[in-house]
């Protein structure tokens, strides 16, 4: 984390408070409140007269905010409690690949929450009130949108989820009393980087193969590839995180090799992604769970590890795939001139005879017989066919899965293209883990590693979007300007102060110029202008 990251997040929190919005800290890189839960309440400070949750503890006090995001502190993301802030935020999501809107939203041209919002506005006889403070959220695969409006003072409003219950419509969530949003300037699993893929044709199908951007020195791969001289007792700082899924996963109490350390890192990253995606399906539940505040001091329990559904044997199967990947990278690093990515016209790596076990890295809808079921990141499958059929798919067996996913033992068919994406993600996550290893080696009991310098792979270099680079630079400049004006006694949020991180855009109209919305069931939910 760069030293100026805390200052950038502090400026974002102060800018939100300057608009009269109540903020609270989120765990770095996540959407989860960095505050204790009720069963861990110390009964002191704000809670001396009883436990207070994130909504009650949110504040617009500039001094408290500056202390929370102080220099040298943790880079907490910034949450905005919409209820105390007097806000109603429309959360317009995008559809996942292949996802179709249900009735009555299965209309021509309706493919996202924004389209539904426009339809609702038309049914209410008004133009869609889009000219307001707007935050572009880093959703996958495309960006989502948050539209901020002032809540009507005399009408109680609660958060809603999509078209369920009192919801407005498909892919349209709302945040009001009891809800929260991540403030502009925060980063959720985000970092500016470019992945490069080699594409080639095999039997009429185009596949992508991940190409590393960098290689390490040969001695570093030797250090990673071979067992360590003594076990390493490593504290990940996860605690009993909610994305352990009640015993589905637990980190190893110690590590005897880098490949096993990398395996836990990769599994945890996929489970975290699955959990965050699940929580995004429920606007309010996303803020009811958080890693405990003492997560960094939690000691891994051997019983949890041995009894987890991702058993040591399954974990070793993933570690074997990681080990094979490391061996291939070591060979490519030793002979980069021979790594001709343009000449491979054979089967994709996902069909290699010795590549059988896959860690699911993206949501998939498949069939267990004639019944649909889901696979989500962190599930583990095994390929049981060698050659794809006319449908471009092969049969797999589900080795282990989370409760709501396809049952263990199910044998759905999965496109080879999807398996190759899993292999690509494993390779990319292994690279990210190698970077973490190179940074952590020689600390906290981990042995020192040689040759940690990176050498650019000419085949793996991509060119980042210059607009994104310029926006990131502008983000830092605007954050510095905001903080200078706050220190000088000028509150942020006026016409002369506009914080513009890369993840949001600020319209010319201030929030007071927006058109807040009021909806009521009569009999369908109708949008009415509120002046």
C-alpha positions, -999 to 999 in steps of 0.1 A, spaced: 0 0 0 15 33 -10 21 59 18 -3 84 2 -32 59 1 -43 67 37 -42 105 28 -63 99 -3 -89 79 17 -89 105 45 -95 132 20 -124 112 5 -139 107 40 -136 144 48 -151 154 15 -181 131 21 -185 146 57 -182 181 42 -214 173 22 -231 165 55 -228 127 50 -220 103 79 -191 80 74 -175 50 90 -145 29 83 -145 -3 62 -118 -29 62 -91 -21 37 -100 -33 2 -135 -45 12 -171 -33 18 -173 -46 54 -175 -23 85 -142 -22 105 -162 -21 137 -168 -46 164 -199 -68 164 -224 -70 192 -210 -102 206 -176 -86 209 -188 -52 222 -165 -39 250 -192 -17 265 -169 14 265 -166 46 245 -196 50 221 -210 18 235 -208 26 272 -247 27 274 -252 -2 251 -239 -16 218 -240 7 188 -237 -6 153 -221 10 122 -251 31 115 -252 46 150 -214 52 151 -212 68 117 -200 104 120 -196 137 102 -172 150 128 -141 161 109 -117 156 139 -129 121 145 -126 113 108 -90 127 107 -81 105 137 -95 74 121 -77 79 88 -45 93 105 -11 92 89 6 59 95 -28 42 101 -45 15 82 -60 24 48 -96 19 57 -121 23 29 -149 48 35 -186 38 41 -215 62 40 -245 55 62 -274 66 40 -300 68 67 -282 94 90 -270 112 59 -305 118 47 -298 100 14 -315 76 -9 -290 60 -32 -302 41 -63 -278 12 -70 -281 3 -107 -263 -30 -114 -253 -46 -147 -262 -82 -157 -237 -110 -156 -228 -127 -190 -258 -146 -203 -282 -133 -176 -316 -123 -189 -342 -101 -171 -373 -118 -157 -408 -107 -165 -420 -79 -166 -385 -65 -174 -379 -89 -203 -384 -61 -228 -364 -51 -259 -334 -30 -249 -336 -38 -212 -302 -53 -202 -293 -35 -169 -306 -17 -138 -301 16 -156 -325 5 -183 -351 -6 -158 -347 28 -140 -354 46 -173 -385 24 -179 -398 32 -144 -393 69 -150 -412 67 -183 -440 49 -166 -442 77 -140 -444 103 -168 -410 119 -161 -375 120 -176 -350 98 -157 -334 121 -131 -298 112 -139 -283 147 -134 -271 142 -98 -241 131 -78 -231 98 -95 -206 71 -84 -195 45 -109 -189 13 -89 -163 -13 -100 -187 -42 -105 -180 -72 -127 -180 -76 -156 -191 -40 -163 -194 -10 -140 -225 -3 -119 -238 31 -109 -249 48 -77 -272 78 -80 -275 100 -49 -307 118 -39 -319 136 -8 -344 116 12 -378 132 18 -379 144 54 -414 132 63 -415 98 46 -397 68 62 -377 49 36 -359 16 39 -335 -2 16 -348 -25 -11 -333 -53 -31 -339 -57 -68 -375 -68 -77 -380 -88 -45 -406 -77 -19 -410 -39 -21 -381 -36 -45 -384 -13 -75 -372 -36 -103 -346 -60 -116 -310 -49 -109 -323 -18 -91 -314 -17 -54 -319 12 -30 -300 23 1 -318 44 26 -324 39 64 -305 9 75 -283 9 43 -249 21 34 -227 26 3 -190 26 -3 -178 62 -8 -161 74 -39 -123 71 -35 -124 37 -19 -109 7 -36 -126 -28 -35 -102 -55 -48 -91 -28 -73 -56 -20 -85 -44 -6 -118 -30 -35 -138 -32 -52 -172 -35 -89 -179 -22 -101 -212 -35 -132 -229 -24 -152 -260 -53 -162 -282 -52 -191 -306 -75 -215 -324 -79 -251 -316 -104 -272 -335 -123 -241 -345 -126 -227 -310 -106 -196 -299 -90 -200 -265 -71 -175 -243 -39 -184 -224 -26 -161 -197 9 -147 -202 29 -135 -171 40 -99 -172 72 -107 -152 95 -135 -143 118 -138 -113 153 -150 -110 160 -188 -112 171 -190 -76 138 -175 -64 119 -202 -83 142 -228 -66 133 -213 -32 96 -214 -41 96 -248 -57 114 -267 -29 103 -275 7 114 -250 33 140 -260 59 115 -257 87 78 -251 91 65 -215 89 37 -205 113 20 -177 93 -7 -153 105 -28 -142 76 -48 -117 95 -81 -132 84 -95 -143 117 -126 -165 114 -136 -145 84 -172 -149 71 -160 -163 38 -148 -194 56 -184 -205 51 -189 -223 85 -161 -248 82 -157 -250 44 -122 -236 46 -96 -229 73 -59 -219 68 -32 -244 76 -16 -240 110 18 -239 93 34 -243 59 63 -265 48 66 -251 13 57 -220 -7 33 -240 -30 11 -248 1 12 -212 12 3 -201 -23 -26 -226 -23 -42 -211 8 -37 -176 -6 -54 -185 -39 -83 -204 -23 -90 -176 1 -90 -150 -26 -116 -170 -46 -138 -176 -15 -136 -139 -6 -148 -130 -41 -177 -155 -38 -187 -141 -5 -187 -105 -16 -207 -113 -47 -232 -132 -25 -235 -102 -2 -241 -78 -31 -273 -98 -38 -287 -85 -5 -282 -47 0 -285 -48 38 -268 -81 45 -236 -68 30 -232 -46 61 -241 -72 87 -208 -92 86 -172 -83 90 -139 -100 100 -135 -96 138 -113 -67 149 -87 -91 164 -84 -109 131 -47 -102 129 -41 -121 162 -61 -152 154 -40 -184 155 -49 -210 129 -65 -241 146 -52 -275 134 -87 -290 141 -104 -264 119 -79 -272 92 -82 -310 93 -120 -309 96 -127 -283 68 -146 -294 38 -116 -284 17 -96 -312 31 -58 -314 33 -59 -339 4 -80 -316 -18 -57 -287 -9 -27 -308 -19 -43 -315 -53 -45 -277 -58 -10 -273 -46 2 -299 -72 -14 -278 -99 4 -247 -85 36 -267 -84 33 -276 -121 26 -240 -129 57 -229 -110 78 -255 -129 65 -241 -162 73 -205 -151 108 -215 -140 115 -231 -174 102 -200 -192 122 -177 -170 154 -197 -178 147 -196 -215 125 -166 -223 136 -166 -260 120 -201 -264 87 -190 -250 70 -185 -283 34 -178 -275 24 -175 -311 32 -210 -322 11 -231 -298 -18 -246 -318 -22 -277 -296 -49 -283 -270 -53 -256 -244 -36 -262 -210 -69 -270 -194 -69 -303 -215 -34 -313 -205 -33 -350 -194 -18 -341 -160 -42 -311 -153 -73 -326 -137 -83 -305 -106 -97 -270 -111 -105 -243 -86 -137 -225 -97 -129 -188 -101 -161 -173 -116 -199 -181 -112 -212 -207 -136 -247 -220 -141 -246 -258 -150 -269 -288 -149 -268 -318 -125 -287 -341 -147 -318 -321 -157 -316 -298 -127 -298 -265 -128 -272 -257 -102 -245 -232 -96 -207 -233 -92 -191 -203 -75 -155 -192 -67 -139 -216 -43 -157 -248 -54 -134 -275 -66 -140 -298 -96 -121 -325 -114 -121 -331 -152 -132 -367 -160 -132 -365 -198 -102 -358 -220 -119 -348 -253 -146 -321 -257 -179 -331 -274 -196 -313 -302 -209 -288 -275 -172 -278 -268 -176 -291 -232 -163 -320 -211 -177 -337 -180 -164 -328 -146 -170 -341 -111 -177 -318 -82 -152 -327 -55 -164 -302 -29 -187 -272 -29 -205 -247 -7 -240 -254 7 -260 -235 -20 -239 -248 -50 -240 -281 -70 -238 -311 -47 -205 -330 -43 -205 -359 -67 -225 -341 -94 -211 -345 -129 -221 -314 -150 -206 -306 -184 -185 -274 -185 -172 -256 -216 -135 -261 -221 -133 -223 -225 -146 -220 -189 -120 -245 -177 -93 -226 -195 -104 -194 -177 -101 -212 -144 -65 -222 -154 -58 -187 -165 -70 -173 -132 -50 -198 -112 -19 -187 -131 -26 -150 -126 -34 -156 -89 -2 -176 -85 17 -146 -99 0 -123 -74 9 -148 -47 45 -149 -58 46 -111 -56 33 -114 -20 59 -140 -12 87 -118 -26 74 -90 -3 70 -111 28 101 -133 25 125 -129 55 97 -116 78 75 -133 105 94 -165 104 94 -170 66 129 -178 53 146 -152 32 145 -157 -6 172 -150 -31 168 -134 -66 134 -116 -59 140 -90 -86 115 -91 -115 124 -92 -152 98 -80 -177 84 -107 -200 82 -90 -235 53 -112 -244 33 -102 -213 35 -64 -215 2 -46 -220 -5 -9 -223 -29 5 -197 -56 28 -208 -41 63 -207 -74 78 -196 -74 55 -165 -38 66 -157 -47 103 -161 -78 97 -138 -56 81 -112 -32 110 -112 -62 135 -110 -75 115 -81 -44 121 -60 -42 158 -70 -79 164 -61 -75 145 -28 -45 167 -19 -65 198 -28 -95 187 -8 -73 181 23 -55 215 19 -89 233 18 -102 215 49 -70 224 68 -75 260 57 -110 261 71 -129 258 38 -153 229 39 -153 205 10 -183 198 -13 -188 234 -26 -185 244 -62 -148 249 -59 -140 215 -45 -147 183 -65 -131 150 -56 -129 129 -88 -113 95 -82 -112 71 -111 -142 51 -98 -167 79 -100 -179 109 -118 -193 141 -102 -220 158 -122 -221 195 -126 -253 197 -106 -248 196 -68 -269 170 -49 -294 197 -39 -302 201 -75 -311 164 -79 -347 152 -80 -353 128 -51 -376 99 -57 -406 86 -37 -421 52 -45 -452 34 -33 -470 1 -40 -501 11 -60 -503 -16 -73 -470 -15 -91 -442 6 -78 -444 41 -93 -418 68 -92 -430 102 -83 -410 134 -83 -403 149 -49 -395 186 -48 
